[in-house]
Amino acid sequence: MAAWAIDLASISRRGCLAWFSRGRTEVPGRKAAADHAQDEDRSEKGAPTSSWITRSQALWSRSLEPLRPLDAPRARATAWDASWPLPRELTSVRRARRLATAQLSEWDLEDLADTAELLVSELVTNALRHTRGPLRLNLYARGSHLRCEVEDTDPTGPVRRFVDADAEGGRGTELLDLLTETWGSTRTATGKTMWFEMPTQTL
């Protein structure tokens, strides 16, 4: 009787150990499968759509795109954008005036041509006198305003100076104050942009 009890006890212990060992080996497998199923479920629920991926790629490509040099025109987004590179030559002043006048005529903004021609000439002249490197002239017609820009490679903004009444130059800021609605200087990755805006009632 005692021997039978010992054998039963040993069998019970061996069965428990076998079950315990089997449980230890099987549970991780079931857990891994469950985790894998949960991961797949989460990935399906949180998987980005192809349109989101496309938009993200386009955004990063624009952000990381090399800077367009000033000796190349800007991309023309609409029919109301215009851009021209200007070589570092004295003839660029005359060329800028001619380009601005022709473009305003194409946009039916001839009433602004004389003022815009004078101010563009002033900005290009100052850029040639005080900066180095290429220039670029940009014109934008937006809503009720015309915006003119001259880009250069010097980040230093304009300095307002007091000039004598008999001085032949140095009145660029005074002309901008008098003839424009607003103007300013914006630092860019390639230098700065001098710009001014004029109201128009024809758009």
Phi, psi and omega in degrees: 000316179293321179296319180296320179296321179294317179298317180298320179295319180293321178297317180298319180295318179296322179294318178296317179296320179295316179296320180295317179295319179295321178296322180294328181276334185269326184300314178301324179297315178295323179294319179297318179296318179295317178299319179297318179296319178296319178298317179296321179295317178294321180293324179291321180289321184260009183291130180290146178283162180296327179294322178296317178298317180297316179295320180295318178297319179295320180296313181293325179294323177290322182292324184264002181294137179301147181296137177286125181294158182290340179276013174234142180290154174290158174295138181269100185289319180223178177289350181258017174243143176212145184208139179217133171286147180238122177291160181277077181219155178296331179291348180293333178295312179295321179295319179297319178298316181295318180295316181296317180296316180295320181291319178294327175295320178295328179272006182061041178240042183298334181296336180264357190298314184297313181293315180296321179298318179296314184287321176298319177300320180294316181293318180293320178298315179296321179295318178293328184279325190246357182231173175236159177092181184286167179232166175212136179254130179233139174234138178224133172249114184229115177058244183255020182223148170251131180241129178242137181227145171231116181262144175218181186258009180254120182286351182289129180280173181290154178243123180283125181240148174267123184246156178288160180295333182268358182292142182274343181219189178084014182252022182299315181292327178294319177296319178296319178298321187280322192254353182241163175280321177203154178206167180181186179228130182238126177285138180235176180292338180255000181151251177208167176232122170267131185217160171211157180233142179230139178284149176219146182250006186266351180257000000 
